[in-house]
Amino acid sequence: MLLPDEQEFLDYVTDKYGDRNNPAQKEWTFAKHFNFIQEDLEEMLFDLFTRYGIEHSNFNLDNYFMPEFYWWQFRLKREWRDRKFKTLTLEMIIESAKAGRWLYD
């Protein structure tokens, strides 16, 4: 587990998941700044949770993003369409790293 130094965290996110010409900022939202499919987003979050020692058993990705559905699951997709999702930011990950556990669900 690394100490939750904000700049080191932002540098790591920039190097591994971002664009060096546009360094990550803690105000960034995952929906706006990281255009990943759900599987890649899950891998990124698991990497960050593991690297920074964040206990994340109460984290639920479905609170922040619509799950991917197969074409035959159109009824499920319809149920999720109007759902309001929370905003997930890099700052939330930083604050959770400082606390050692996910703080927001």
C-alpha positions in Angstrom: 0.0 0.0 0.0 1.3 3.4 -0.9 0.7 6.5 1.1 -2.2 8.6 -0.4 -0.1 11.4 -1.7 -2.4 13.3 -4.0 0.2 14.3 -6.6 1.7 10.8 -6.8 -1.9 9.4 -7.3 -2.6 11.9 -10.0 0.7 11.2 -11.7 0.0 7.5 -11.6 -3.5 7.9 -13.1 -2.0 10.2 -15.8 0.8 7.7 -16.7 -1.3 4.6 -16.6 -4.8 5.7 -17.8 -4.5 9.2 -19.2 -2.7 11.5 -21.6 0.6 13.0 -20.6 -0.3 16.2 -22.4 -3.4 16.6 -20.2 -2.4 15.6 -16.6 -5.2 14.2 -14.4 -6.9 16.6 -11.9 -8.6 15.5 -8.8 -11.8 17.2 -9.8 -12.0 14.9 -12.9 -15.1 12.7 -13.2 -14.7 9.2 -14.6 -17.7 9.7 -16.9 -16.3 12.8 -18.5 -12.5 12.2 -18.6 -12.1 8.4 -18.9 -14.0 6.9 -21.8 -13.7 3.3 -20.9 -16.0 0.3 -21.4 -17.3 -1.1 -18.2 -14.7 -3.9 -18.0 -11.8 -1.5 -18.4 -13.3 0.8 -15.8 -13.7 -2.0 -13.3 -10.0 -3.0 -13.9 -8.9 0.6 -13.4 -10.8 1.0 -10.2 -9.7 -2.4 -8.8 -6.1 -1.4 -9.6 -6.5 1.9 -7.8 -8.3 0.3 -4.8 -5.5 -2.3 -4.5 -2.6 0.0 -5.1 -3.8 2.5 -2.5 -5.1 0.0 0.1 -8.8 1.0 -0.2 -11.2 -1.5 1.4 -14.0 -1.4 -1.2 -16.5 -4.1 -0.3 -19.2 -1.5 0.0 -18.4 0.0 -3.4 -21.1 -0.6 -6.1 -20.2 0.4 -9.6 -23.9 0.3 -10.5 -24.4 3.5 -8.4 -22.2 5.4 -10.8 -22.6 3.8 -14.2 -25.2 1.9 -16.2 -24.2 -1.8 -16.5 -23.7 -3.2 -19.9 -26.6 -5.3 -21.2 -26.8 -7.8 -23.9 -29.3 -7.0 -26.7 -31.9 -9.5 -25.4 -31.9 -7.7 -22.0 -33.8 -4.7 -23.4 -36.3 -4.8 -20.5 -33.5 -4.5 -17.9 -32.0 -1.6 -19.9 -35.3 0.1 -20.0 -35.5 -0.1 -16.2 -32.1 1.5 -15.8 -32.6 4.2 -18.4 -34.1 6.8 -16.1 -32.0 6.0 -13.1 -29.9 8.9 -11.7 -26.3 7.9 -11.3 -23.9 9.4 -8.8 -20.8 11.2 -10.0 -17.5 9.4 -9.4 -14.4 11.6 -9.2 -10.7 11.1 -8.7 -11.0 13.1 -5.5 -13.3 10.5 -4.1 -10.6 7.8 -4.7 -8.0 10.1 -3.0 -10.1 10.7 0.0 -10.9 7.0 0.4 -7.2 6.2 0.1 -6.5 8.6 3.0 -9.2 6.8 5.1 -8.2 3.3 3.9 -11.8 2.4 2.9 -14.5 3.5 0.4 -16.3 6.5 2.0 -19.1 7.1 -0.4 -21.6 4.2 -0.7 
